[in-house]
């Protein structure tokens, strides 16, 4: 039996991601890979592409540090898709090859590798970096509550979609574990990389994975297309997750996507519990979220 490239039995930080990515690209030459940027601490940010269709869609995760389980979900999904393609097999009872004939799926699984490492392995070795992170974390060496990047900025508050309103709403004094928007939108290399990558393509649908709540946020300031609620209802039927019309939230990646491109964009809040969600929840989360992602690859009704 061939060992899986993606191991759901261990925390999924930078080291695990690198090993899984290398293994998948070696095993499945039809998976394409594109470098899209570098993190604050100079780790490579990448996008994987699978499928041959003209309809481009994008699934992203790992934006919040202590939500690293979303990166694991995306990489496991990529591996299962690739395996089903290679064997002309099924996923959730759906034949994969016809889907990949119609869709080009792009996946950016780990958009905050520095933060994931901080949560999983603690302070980095560089004294100057470690010192400021420790200060921003209130002197605590436990980083389990850390959501931000290595500059103490929340990457999902970094997009130019009523950013000023989000900054005022958050009212965070400066860098820290969560909720600091930065001094302006798109100051952080991870957010810049994601925005540039998105603008360079023609995505017809976006799903951004976060945790937790088992909810689907499908709207943004009434700028979303009419089909968004239709998709949200399809995702509900596939997963049991509840579509929520979210108010009082701005500057997120899916907000900016809806505002700029007028296409369906979704934030999927996976699982229940306290972040980081434990690995014993992975199987349930994967079953639910992979059903949503598979549904997003199907034809529009």
TIGU-229857 format. One record per residue (C-alpha): residue in one letter; z, y, x. Coordinates in nm, 3 decimals. Layout:
(atom 'a' (Z Y X))
...
END
This chain:
(atom 'x' (0.000 0.000 0.000))
(atom 'x' (-0.100 0.340 0.138))
(atom 'x' (0.189 0.582 0.190))
(atom 'x' (0.167 0.898 -0.017))
(atom 'x' (0.079 1.218 0.167))
(atom 'x' (0.319 1.409 -0.056))
(atom 'x' (0.675 1.276 -0.063))
(atom 'x' (0.869 1.381 -0.374))
(atom 'x' (1.187 1.237 -0.229))
(atom 'x' (1.263 1.517 0.016))
(atom 'x' (1.290 1.898 -0.001))
(atom 'x' (0.947 2.052 0.042))
(atom 'x' (0.959 2.319 0.309))
(atom 'x' (0.705 2.436 0.563))
(atom 'x' (0.718 2.125 0.781))
(atom 'x' (0.664 1.894 0.483))
(atom 'x' (0.387 2.112 0.345))
(atom 'x' (0.199 2.120 0.677))
(atom 'x' (0.218 1.742 0.714))
(atom 'x' (0.107 1.681 0.354))
(atom 'x' (-0.181 1.929 0.382))
(atom 'x' (-0.310 1.771 0.704))
(atom 'x' (-0.291 1.423 0.554))
(atom 'x' (-0.470 1.519 0.231))
(atom 'x' (-0.752 1.697 0.413))
(atom 'x' (-0.800 1.395 0.641))
(atom 'x' (-0.796 1.139 0.358))
(atom 'x' (-1.013 1.331 0.113))
(atom 'x' (-1.295 1.521 0.285))
(atom 'x' (-1.411 1.660 -0.051))
(atom 'x' (-1.096 1.879 -0.066))
(atom 'x' (-1.189 2.216 0.080))
(atom 'x' (-0.938 2.444 0.251))
(atom 'x' (-0.940 2.818 0.307))
(atom 'x' (-0.698 3.029 0.511))
(atom 'x' (-0.606 3.332 0.303))
(atom 'x' (-0.339 3.508 0.509))
(atom 'x' (-0.014 3.489 0.707))
(atom 'x' (0.347 3.524 0.597))
(atom 'x' (0.598 3.776 0.733))
(atom 'x' (0.705 3.520 0.996))
(atom 'x' (0.342 3.432 1.073))
(atom 'x' (0.307 3.107 0.880))
(atom 'x' (-0.040 3.031 0.746))
(atom 'x' (-0.107 3.079 0.376))
(atom 'x' (-0.380 2.853 0.241))
(atom 'x' (-0.583 2.764 -0.066))
(atom 'x' (-0.716 2.418 -0.151))
(atom 'x' (-1.025 2.363 -0.364))
(atom 'x' (-1.130 2.049 -0.551))
(atom 'x' (-1.417 2.005 -0.797))
(atom 'x' (-1.782 2.100 -0.826))
(atom 'x' (-1.799 2.294 -1.150))
(atom 'x' (-1.899 2.652 -1.217))
(atom 'x' (-1.575 2.728 -1.404))
(atom 'x' (-1.323 2.844 -1.143))
(atom 'x' (-0.952 2.824 -1.220))
(atom 'x' (-0.644 2.886 -1.009))
(atom 'x' (-0.296 2.729 -0.997))
(atom 'x' (-0.036 2.895 -0.774))
(atom 'x' (0.325 2.823 -0.681))
(atom 'x' (0.604 2.862 -0.431))
(atom 'x' (0.627 3.240 -0.473))
(atom 'x' (1.004 3.239 -0.512))
(atom 'x' (1.194 3.081 -0.224))
(atom 'x' (1.442 2.872 -0.421))
(atom 'x' (1.163 2.752 -0.652))
(atom 'x' (1.003 2.545 -0.375))
(atom 'x' (0.982 2.245 -0.610))
(atom 'x' (0.673 2.415 -0.761))
(atom 'x' (0.495 2.372 -0.427))
(atom 'x' (0.580 2.003 -0.433))
(atom 'x' (0.446 1.973 -0.790))
(atom 'x' (0.116 2.138 -0.696))
(atom 'x' (0.062 1.929 -0.385))
(atom 'x' (0.147 1.608 -0.572))
(atom 'x' (-0.101 1.708 -0.843))
(atom 'x' (-0.370 1.775 -0.583))
(atom 'x' (-0.310 1.431 -0.431))
(atom 'x' (-0.328 1.255 -0.769))
(atom 'x' (-0.649 1.441 -0.858))
(atom 'x' (-0.807 1.352 -0.525))
(atom 'x' (-0.704 0.987 -0.554))
(atom 'x' (-0.845 0.965 -0.908))
(atom 'x' (-1.169 1.130 -0.794))
(atom 'x' (-1.205 0.889 -0.503))
(atom 'x' (-1.145 0.585 -0.726))
(atom 'x' (-1.318 0.722 -1.038))
(atom 'x' (-0.981 0.689 -1.208))
(atom 'x' (-0.765 0.860 -1.467))
(atom 'x' (-0.471 1.098 -1.481))
(atom 'x' (-0.263 1.111 -1.801))
(atom 'x' (-0.527 0.887 -1.954))
(atom 'x' (-0.803 1.139 -1.879))
(atom 'x' (-1.102 1.049 -1.665))
(atom 'x' (-1.085 1.293 -1.374))
(atom 'x' (-1.438 1.291 -1.238))
(atom 'x' (-1.601 1.452 -1.546))
(atom 'x' (-1.338 1.727 -1.530))
(atom 'x' (-1.416 1.794 -1.165))
(atom 'x' (-1.787 1.806 -1.246))
(atom 'x' (-1.716 2.104 -1.472))
(atom 'x' (-1.432 2.279 -1.287))
(atom 'x' (-1.363 2.417 -0.943))
(atom 'x' (-0.985 2.416 -0.913))
(atom 'x' (-0.818 2.632 -0.650))
(atom 'x' (-0.452 2.571 -0.562))
(atom 'x' (-0.229 2.802 -0.357))
(atom 'x' (0.083 2.587 -0.340))
(atom 'x' (0.317 2.763 -0.099))
(atom 'x' (0.301 3.143 -0.113))
(atom 'x' (0.648 3.204 0.034))
(atom 'x' (0.690 2.953 0.317))
(atom 'x' (0.944 3.168 0.504))
(atom 'x' (1.165 3.185 0.197))
(atom 'x' (1.139 2.812 0.129))
(atom 'x' (1.247 2.737 0.485))
(atom 'x' (1.538 2.977 0.449))
(atom 'x' (1.662 2.801 0.135))
(atom 'x' (1.609 2.448 0.270))
(atom 'x' (1.696 2.483 0.640))
(atom 'x' (1.891 2.807 0.668))
(atom 'x' (1.858 3.095 0.910))
(atom 'x' (1.564 3.100 1.154))
(atom 'x' (1.619 3.076 1.528))
(atom 'x' (1.507 3.433 1.607))
(atom 'x' (1.833 3.631 1.642))
(atom 'x' (1.699 3.964 1.516))
(atom 'x' (1.542 3.805 1.208))
(atom 'x' (1.850 3.595 1.137))
(atom 'x' (2.079 3.897 1.171))
(atom 'x' (1.899 4.107 0.912))
(atom 'x' (1.860 3.816 0.669))
(atom 'x' (2.232 3.744 0.698))
(atom 'x' (2.310 4.110 0.629))
(atom 'x' (2.079 4.118 0.325))
(atom 'x' (2.249 3.802 0.197))
(atom 'x' (2.591 3.970 0.207))
(atom 'x' (2.699 3.778 0.517))
(atom 'x' (2.658 3.442 0.343))
(atom 'x' (2.493 3.158 0.536))
(atom 'x' (2.416 2.977 0.208))
(atom 'x' (2.069 3.089 0.096))
(atom 'x' (2.039 2.869 -0.216))
(atom 'x' (2.014 3.178 -0.438))
(atom 'x' (1.743 3.344 -0.226))
(atom 'x' (1.416 3.418 -0.412))
(atom 'x' (1.263 3.684 -0.187))
(atom 'x' (1.040 3.666 0.120))
(atom 'x' (1.159 3.720 0.479))
(atom 'x' (1.161 4.098 0.421))
(atom 'x' (1.403 4.061 0.131))
(atom 'x' (1.134 4.155 -0.125))
(atom 'x' (1.061 3.969 -0.448))
(atom 'x' (0.693 3.876 -0.425))
(atom 'x' (0.652 3.850 -0.801))
(atom 'x' (0.751 4.218 -0.836))
(atom 'x' (0.483 4.328 -0.588))
(atom 'x' (0.170 4.360 -0.798))
(atom 'x' (0.017 4.688 -0.923))
(atom 'x' (0.073 4.631 -1.294))
(atom 'x' (0.315 4.906 -1.407))
(atom 'x' (0.501 4.846 -1.081))
(atom 'x' (0.694 5.173 -1.112))
(atom 'x' (0.845 5.060 -1.443))
(atom 'x' (0.954 4.731 -1.290))
(atom 'x' (1.109 4.910 -0.993))
(atom 'x' (1.313 5.131 -1.225))
(atom 'x' (1.411 4.833 -1.439))
(atom 'x' (1.525 4.625 -1.143))
(atom 'x' (1.722 4.912 -0.987))
(atom 'x' (1.777 4.714 -0.665))
(atom 'x' (1.902 4.932 -0.379))
(atom 'x' (1.716 4.754 -0.102))
(atom 'x' (1.620 4.421 0.051))
(atom 'x' (1.817 4.122 -0.069))
(atom 'x' (1.803 3.775 -0.221))
(atom 'x' (1.619 3.886 -0.539))
(atom 'x' (1.482 4.169 -0.755))
(atom 'x' (1.391 4.421 -0.484))
(atom 'x' (1.035 4.536 -0.554))
(atom 'x' (0.975 4.705 -0.217))
(atom 'x' (0.880 5.070 -0.172))
(atom 'x' (0.529 5.026 -0.318))
(atom 'x' (0.312 4.751 -0.463))
(atom 'x' (0.133 4.516 -0.224))
(atom 'x' (0.337 4.596 0.085))
(atom 'x' (0.405 4.230 0.160))
(atom 'x' (0.148 4.012 0.340))
(atom 'x' (0.196 3.721 0.100))
(atom 'x' (0.128 3.936 -0.207))
(atom 'x' (-0.167 4.106 -0.035))
(atom 'x' (-0.317 3.767 0.056))
(atom 'x' (-0.286 3.640 -0.300))
(atom 'x' (-0.433 3.957 -0.452))
(atom 'x' (-0.729 3.963 -0.211))
(atom 'x' (-0.796 3.594 -0.262))
(atom 'x' (-0.790 3.638 -0.641))
(atom 'x' (-1.012 3.947 -0.638))
(atom 'x' (-1.271 3.769 -0.424))
(atom 'x' (-1.322 3.493 -0.681))
(atom 'x' (-1.408 3.471 -1.053))
(atom 'x' (-1.116 3.280 -1.196))
(atom 'x' (-1.144 3.208 -1.567))
(atom 'x' (-0.782 3.097 -1.600))
(atom 'x' (-0.463 3.130 -1.396))
(atom 'x' (-0.137 2.936 -1.403))
(atom 'x' (0.151 3.059 -1.185))
(atom 'x' (0.433 2.805 -1.155))
(atom 'x' (0.796 2.912 -1.146))
(atom 'x' (1.131 2.757 -1.247))
(atom 'x' (1.317 2.726 -1.485))
(atom 'x' (1.329 2.734 -1.868))
(atom 'x' (1.047 2.507 -1.996))
(atom 'x' (0.864 2.815 -2.127))
(atom 'x' (0.512 2.956 -2.105))
(atom 'x' (0.461 3.332 -2.076))
(atom 'x' (0.108 3.401 -2.195))
(atom 'x' (0.081 3.776 -2.263))
(atom 'x' (0.091 4.111 -2.087))
(atom 'x' (0.110 4.443 -2.275))
(atom 'x' (-0.148 4.321 -2.530))
(atom 'x' (-0.414 4.318 -2.255))
(atom 'x' (-0.458 3.940 -2.273))
(atom 'x' (-0.770 3.797 -2.441))
(atom 'x' (-0.743 3.635 -2.785))
(atom 'x' (-0.788 3.289 -2.634))
(atom 'x' (-0.460 3.317 -2.440))
(atom 'x' (-0.240 3.216 -2.731))
(atom 'x' (-0.481 2.931 -2.807))
(atom 'x' (-0.441 2.800 -2.453))
(atom 'x' (-0.062 2.846 -2.474))
(atom 'x' (-0.053 2.634 -2.788))
(atom 'x' (-0.259 2.364 -2.616))
(atom 'x' (-0.015 2.367 -2.326))
(atom 'x' (0.275 2.337 -2.572))
(atom 'x' (0.121 2.029 -2.728))
(atom 'x' (0.062 1.875 -2.386))
(atom 'x' (0.409 1.940 -2.246))
(atom 'x' (0.661 2.046 -2.510))
(atom 'x' (0.706 2.378 -2.330))
(atom 'x' (0.754 2.677 -2.563))
(atom 'x' (0.506 2.970 -2.559))
(atom 'x' (0.697 3.299 -2.536))
(atom 'x' (0.557 3.647 -2.589))
(atom 'x' (0.738 3.823 -2.307))
(atom 'x' (0.831 4.191 -2.324))
(atom 'x' (1.000 4.419 -2.072))
(atom 'x' (0.855 4.263 -1.759))
(atom 'x' (0.592 4.406 -1.522))
(atom 'x' (0.445 4.381 -1.172))
(atom 'x' (0.410 4.002 -1.174))
(atom 'x' (0.109 3.813 -1.046))
(atom 'x' (-0.005 3.693 -1.390))
(atom 'x' (0.055 4.044 -1.529))
(atom 'x' (-0.180 4.192 -1.271))
(atom 'x' (-0.433 3.913 -1.326))
(atom 'x' (-0.446 3.977 -1.701))
(atom 'x' (-0.461 4.355 -1.653))
(atom 'x' (-0.733 4.351 -1.388))
(atom 'x' (-0.959 4.072 -1.506))
(atom 'x' (-0.890 4.031 -1.879))
(atom 'x' (-0.872 3.653 -1.848))
(atom 'x' (-0.601 3.412 -1.966))
(atom 'x' (-0.307 3.410 -1.727))
(atom 'x' (0.018 3.215 -1.763))
(atom 'x' (0.356 3.193 -1.599))
(atom 'x' (0.493 2.843 -1.652))
(atom 'x' (0.869 2.816 -1.608))
(atom 'x' (0.919 2.450 -1.519))
(atom 'x' (1.230 2.243 -1.580))
(atom 'x' (1.586 2.332 -1.676))
(atom 'x' (1.892 2.403 -1.462))
(atom 'x' (1.999 2.616 -1.169))
(atom 'x' (1.752 2.697 -0.891))
(atom 'x' (1.674 2.528 -0.665))
(atom 'x' (1.625 2.248 -0.915))
(atom 'x' (1.732 1.914 -0.766))
(atom 'x' (1.475 1.653 -0.670))
(atom 'x' (1.614 1.414 -0.932))
(atom 'x' (1.438 1.642 -1.184))
(atom 'x' (1.102 1.610 -1.011))
(atom 'x' (0.959 1.318 -1.209))
(atom 'x' (1.022 1.486 -1.544))
(atom 'x' (0.898 1.825 -1.425))
(atom 'x' (0.587 1.670 -1.276))
(atom 'x' (0.507 1.478 -1.594))
(atom 'x' (0.534 1.796 -1.803))
(atom 'x' (0.364 2.042 -1.571))
(atom 'x' (0.082 1.814 -1.460))
(atom 'x' (-0.003 1.768 -1.830))
(atom 'x' (-0.034 2.148 -1.860))
(atom 'x' (-0.248 2.172 -1.547))
(atom 'x' (-0.474 1.891 -1.661))
(atom 'x' (-0.515 2.060 -2.001))
(atom 'x' (-0.618 2.382 -1.825))
(atom 'x' (-0.903 2.195 -1.659))
(atom 'x' (-1.053 2.088 -1.990))
(atom 'x' (-1.319 2.270 -2.188))
(atom 'x' (-1.229 2.565 -2.405))
(atom 'x' (-1.223 2.479 -2.776))
END
